[in-house]
Amino acid sequence: MNRTYWASLAAVVAALVFATVATVASATGGDSEPAAHTPVAASADAGFARDMAVHHQQAVEMSFIVRDRTKDEEVRRLAYDIANTQANQRGMLLGWLDLWGLPKSEPDRLPMAWMGMGSEPGGDGALMPGMATNTELAELGKADGKQAEVLYLRLMTEHHKGGIHMAQGCAQRCTTGVERSLAQGMVDSQQSEIDLMAQMLKART
């Protein structure tokens, strides 16, 4: 692995650590405004935090893969932005679960059950809507240049669509104000990136 990869990874890890620490203050409202309640494991607040953390982790993984498979600066810049943003947000989500004293995973609870969906995960590693399969991740890891760029943009577009659906669910169901705000921010930013990726795909196909 080259220096660029490790420098990028270090930046994302730093953002993740910072977000995890900072989110404790935001979720409790700071020193003067304690949280009104603590979410329970079956709540939308906890379910969204668990599921979106998993969803985000794959986006970070795909973004680092494509950065090593193309020299196109536009795609590499987008991939870094997505990796950095979603690692930061993932740190916040996991930080809230720690703050609430809740587990970061619950194997017996179906993904997205908090949204009233609760369907069994798809095959080949696709745990939630929009997530890439193991086969698709392997294809991305083997692709080069334009082929890798197109595959990444297509996979990430679908990934964002699934993420938006989930974030909209939290914006409607979550009771923690700061988490609802984060979810709505995800909807807005990821829709903007979908629009950008559509333009980038058009230029490459």
N, C-alpha and C positions, 0 to 999 in steps of 0.2 A: 504494500500500500504506500502511496506517495505522500509527500508532505502536505499537499493540498487537502487530501482526504483527512489526515489527522488534525490539521488546523481547523477544518470545518467541523469535524466531530467535537473537538474541544470547545468550539464556540457554542455548539448546540447543547453540550453537557453543562456549560456554564449558565446558559439561559435556563435550562431545566432546574438547576440548583437554585438559582435566584428566584424563579417563579414559585418553587415549592416553599421557600421561606416567606416570600412576600404574600403569598395567598393566605397564610394564617391570619395576618392582620386584616386583609380584605374580607375574609369570610366571617370574621367576628365583629366587623365594623370598627376596628381600631380599638384603642384603649378605653374610649369613653362610650362606645355603643356596642354592647355585647349582642351576640346572635339571639334572635327571638326564640329559636327552637333548634333542636338537633335532629336532622333527618334520620330515619330508620333504614335498615338494609333494603326493604322492599319499596322504598319511596322512589319517585321519579328522579329526585336529586341525586340519590346514590346510584341508581341504575344508569343514568346518563353519564355520571362521572366514570363509572367502571367501563361502560361500553365505548364511550368516546375515547377514552385513554387507549383502548385496544385498537380502535379504528385509526387514531392518529399515529400510533406506532408504525403501522404498515405504511402510511404516507411518508413518514420519515425514512423508512427503509427503502422504499421505491425511489425517493429523491436522491439518496446517496448512491444507489445503484446507477442511475442515469448520469450522475455527475462523473462517473468513471467510464461511461460508455460513449460519451460524445464530447467534442471540443466546442460545440456551438455555445457561445456566451449567453445568448438569450435564454436557451433552455437551462443552462447551468445556473443562471441567475434566478430563474423561476424556481428551480429545484431547491436551491439554497434557501430562498425566502419561505417556501412551503415547509421545509425541514425545520428551520429556525422557529417559525411561528407555531407550528404544531407541537414541537418539542416543548416550547414554552407553555402552551396551553395544557399539554399533557401533565406537566409539572403542577400546574394549578389544580387540575382535576384530582390527581393523586394526593396532593396536599390537603384538599378538602376531605377526602376519605380518611386520611390520617387524623385530621382535626376532629372529625365526627366519630372516631373510634370504630370505623367500619372496615371490613376486609376489602382488598383491592380486586379480588376475584371471588366469584361464587359459582363453582362448577355445577351445582345443582339447580341454578337459576338460569333459564334460557335467555340468550341475548335479546334485548329489546322487549322483554316481558313487561317492563314498566310503561311501555307505550301501548300495551294491549295487543301486541303482536305475538311474541313468545314462540315463534316458529323455530323448528330445529335448524341449526346452521347448515348452509349449503355444503355440497361436497367439495373435495379437493382443497380444503383449507379456507374456503370463503365463509368466515364466521358470521358476517352481517352483510346486508345489502350494500352494493358498491365496492366491497372489498375484492381485491384480486385473488385468484386462485393460486395454488402452489405452482401449477403449470405455467400460468401467466408470468409469475415472478421469475421462474426459471428462464422463460423466453426473453424477458427483459434483461436478465443477467448475461445472456449470450449474444444479444443484439449489439450492433455497433452503428455509430454515426446517425444518419437520417432514420434508419429503421428503428433504432433505440428511441430517438426523439418522438417519432410518431406513436410508437407503442406506449411510451410513458404518458404522452399527452392524452391518449385515448383512455388508458387505465386510470389516470388521475382525474379525468373528467367524470368518469363513472363513480370513482371514489368520492369526489366532492358531492355528487348528487345524493349518494347515500348518506354522507355526513350532514348535508343540509336537511334532509328528511328527519334525521335524528335530532338535530339542533332545534328544528321547529317544534318537535315534540317536547323538548325541555322548555322552550320559550313559552309554551302553553301550559305545561304541567308542573314544572319545578316551582318550589316555594321559596327558595333562597334567592333573594334579589340579585346578588352579584353573579350567581350562576346563570340566571335567566339573561342577564346582560351579556355575559360571555357567549351564551348560546346564540343570541340574536346577532352578536358581532361575527360569529362564525358563519351564519347564514349570509350576511351581507358581503363579507370578504370572500367567501368561497364562490358565491355567485359571480362576483367580479372576476375571479380567477377563471371560472368556467368560460366567461365571455372572452377573456384574453386567450385562453387555450384554443378556443374555436378559431380565432384569427390565426394563431400560430399553426394549427393543423391545416388550415386552408392554404397557408403559404408553403406547406411541405407535402401536400398531396395533390 
